[in-house]
Amino acid sequence: MPTYVYETLPVDGATPPRRFELFQKMSEPPLEVDPETGFPVKRVISGGLGLKFKGLRRTTQVNKSSPAATACGCSSGCGHRH
């Protein structure tokens, strides 16, 4: 079950928003109200977990003499762009 992050939407300017996590099935509808405060909530998009699949790789070729090839200071021409 994934963990979702929610943030309260306080109705007055004096109350700061509260963030909390909730385990939910993907098939469940998003939460609409914070069970602790009763304020409406919105689901917050977070970074999540990246997955790597064995056998898949990036196939972009980099021209080692281009400025982008050495932009990260890498001498191997990795192609990072910073």
Secondary structure, DSSP 8 states (H G I E B T S, - for coil): --EEEEEE--SSTTS---EEEEE--TTS----B-TTT--BEEEE---------TT--------TTSGGGGTT--TT------
